[in-house]
Amino acid sequence: MKIDNLKLAPGKPGTPQAKTVGAPVKPGGAPPKPNPTAITPAQGAAGVRLAVAGVVIGMASSFGLTRSIATFLFGVKAWDPAVFVVVPIVLTAVALAAVWLPAGRASRIDPIVALRYE
């Protein structure tokens, strides 16, 4: 055993300490494997927050810009209530589908198989 391959522990002269490679392991073993279905709600919640923020910002800017675009509209009022109700609902539904469909597909795939494929 060579001394130059070992480090001496601080505070304890003469006590050899092996070099650490990687992360130290806890005495209890590896942490429990996370449930892959728990990832989907987290992704969905982030997507819902982004969709709601987009709808709120879009509604605020559309209310603010209606006066400036009123000259370009023919046959439709600038403050048409049907547009201000239907469009945010449709856009929110599309955003939620865009979040949940890929997350649902990803939760059905075994992570080990996906890593082996790459």
Steps between C-alpha positions, in 0.01 A plus 500: 500500500650830390462800724490747212172343375329569832399827662540560866181593679509853641526515876609136533869469419604169352147383415476415129187595309428357154439737210133552424382447146142609425233581753518346845238236574278525806502205739132432427572420136362661189201733528166358393426518129255780419161404364494587126131591521587774749689682225184554295317717757810715546531554125128565475505753782786690336316498167177619660684786670655606171165474318319706764777761499477520121123542508520771767772691312312457173170622645664802659678595179190441289293729723771760474540477122133493396492875437797489269367208290137617489559674165610169341191302605200482264174342612629418849504723805834552669349390833319190368423293813482170310858544381624589849333188644546234231857572389662469848307178564612346169861612544510364856358165382762478224779587745382236748484237225851599390622442857310187598528291183883482490518464879257208485702332228823554692356348818413175318860443385733305725798727582750212477383411149521864393854534637608177333363624168714813517 
